[in-house]
């Protein structure tokens, strides 16, 4: 897995702003090709997702971003390996163009319903989902305009901070604390 991360970083470092869009389109083409096959090559998907994450999807045209978001949502929500789901979720969380409510529900599903404690990469998936959910709930908390919105945000944070899963508790509290100090 470390080699994939290094390769994705190298690809991003070697790409200029102009060539990054071409590389992203190539990555998108790879995802389309893989998803058209009946048997998924998850190692290849993982490498493509890491490259997309490193390049950043903000360089894509709107139409490509929308199509890519459908693949990312499918990967993050299906029974894919946790590393692929985590990277897809991380990409979705890093972009403001995706539907926040779908992403919130996906994060909630992962931290409340998925049983990934003993699966390789499960901890990373919990980290990504709880970080994202903690940040979203915290943003809603500070922007709350009525008592119901405030209470909803506090309840979401309470669920994260008191989760039975150590990874969820740890990473949501760390994310909450980091966001406070970054502000």
Buried (B, 14 or more C-beta within 10 A) or exposed (E): EEEBBEBBBEBBEEBEEEEBBEBBBEBBEBBEEBEEEEEBEBEBBBBBBBBBBBBBBEBBEEEBBEBBBEBBBEBBBEEBBBBBBBBBBBBBBEBEEBEBEBBBEBBBEBBBEBEBEEEEBBBBBBBBBBBBBBBBBBEBBEEBEEEEEBEBBBEBBEBBBEBEBEBBBBBBBBBBEEBEEEE
